[in-house]
Amino acid sequence: MADTVIERIALELVTRLQKITIENGYPFTVTDVVRPDRLGTSFTPDNYLILVTQKDSSYNSELSHEGNPPAIAFDTTFEIACMVRESDKDENAIATTTNSIIASAMKAIVNGASDPGAWYQMAGNSIICNWGDISPFSQSEGNHAGGTLNLIVTHRQSENDPYQVRT
Amino acid sequence: MATRFAQQFQRTGARYLLRQFGEPVTYYPGLVGASRTITAIVERNNATIISEIGDVVGQALIIRVLNDATEGIRSTAIDCGVDKLSVPLSADDEPSLRSIVKFLGDSNGLVRFLVQ
């Protein structure tokens, strides 16, 4: 069975982030791009690991419209957590690496599209994408550091068919 | 300086505990040295919340090894940024390469750390 509209968007996001490699002109190669599983067995915290987590989908009344069937729009937030775990002996500012990985993620989401001029359409599955907050994180004990980039994707689908994109 | 009890326990009790409750794991030092198979007591806590990356669920294992450069890991040699351990997430499972994320302590000949 085909994927739902939101699932296709998530997969497109992961595909673009996987293009962060030295061969593609980025300053580093991502260790992995992961959508976490229920028990967290699919990943281990690592340097340059990216976790893509799907958050709430908020109903967007302004972009929903009448029809037969009606079209309903949502704003879905994707949290893109970029992990930085360097050696205990590394004395470089953690923000330097965080800035680099966040910038690379933003660049890959735009330039990793088959048509970078229409990157916000997520391969024809969304109306628009907007960048959200960028939040650095670090646990008090220093176990993990990095930054979270939020991407808000506005997408529209048939009221009775979440698999069908609506214009 | 280690107490007399700590020194005696390292020579006797720690090794006995590892023989009784230990299992083989492979340690991968991130910066220097080759990987080696050592004996570890693995406390499997399964899931934990990694709150700083959006309340994502992750694995958590507490590992105890001998505080020794060949039979275990020297506490001063652990680098929680880059060292890894190949360990089964559940008993009798296939080993999985996981990061050592936090040094928890060293006492009486045993080094304790968190693996996720």
Contacts between the chains, C-beta under 8 A, distances in Angstrom:
chain1	res1	chain2	res2	distance
A	36	B	56	4.8
A	36	B	57	6.6
A	36	B	58	7.9
A	38	B	57	6.7
A	39	B	46	6.9
A	39	B	47	5.2
A	39	B	57	6.1
A	39	B	59	7.1
A	40	B	47	6.1
A	40	B	48	7.9
A	40	B	50	7.5
A	40	B	56	6.6
A	40	B	57	4.3
A	40	B	58	3.8
A	40	B	59	5.2
A	40	B	116	7.8
A	41	B	59	6.0
A	41	B	89	5.9
A	41	B	96	7.5
A	43	B	58	7.5
A	44	B	59	7.5
A	44	B	84	7.7
A	44	B	96	7.7
A	44	B	97	6.9
A	44	B	98	4.3
A	44	B	99	4.7
A	44	B	116	6.0
A	45	B	50	7.3
A	45	B	58	7.0
A	45	B	99	5.1
A	45	B	101	5.7
A	45	B	116	5.4
A	46	B	99	5.6
A	47	B	81	7.4
A	47	B	82	7.5
A	51	B	53	5.7
A	51	B	54	7.7
A	51	B	56	6.1
A	53	B	53	7.7
A	53	B	54	5.1
A	53	B	56	6.2
A	55	B	54	7.6
A	79	B	53	8.0
A	79	B	54	4.8
A	81	B	53	4.0
A	81	B	54	5.9
A	81	B	56	7.3
A	83	B	53	7.0
A	85	B	81	5.2
A	85	B	82	7.5
A	85	B	99	6.9
A	85	B	101	7.7
A	86	B	81	4.9
A	86	B	82	7.4
A	87	B	30	6.6
A	87	B	31	6.1
A	87	B	79	5.4
A	87	B	81	4.3
A	87	B	82	4.9
A	88	B	79	4.9
A	88	B	80	5.7
A	88	B	81	5.0
A	88	B	82	8.0
A	89	B	31	7.5
A	89	B	79	6.8
A	89	B	81	7.9
A	90	B	81	6.6
A	137	B	52	4.0
A	137	B	53	6.7
A	138	B	52	6.9
A	139	B	51	7.8
A	139	B	52	5.2
A	141	B	102	6.2
A	143	B	80	7.2
A	143	B	101	4.8
A	143	B	102	5.0
A	143	B	114	7.8
A	144	B	50	6.9
A	144	B	52	5.7
A	144	B	53	6.9
A	144	B	101	7.1
A	146	B	53	7.5
A	148	B	53	6.9
A	148	B	54	6.6
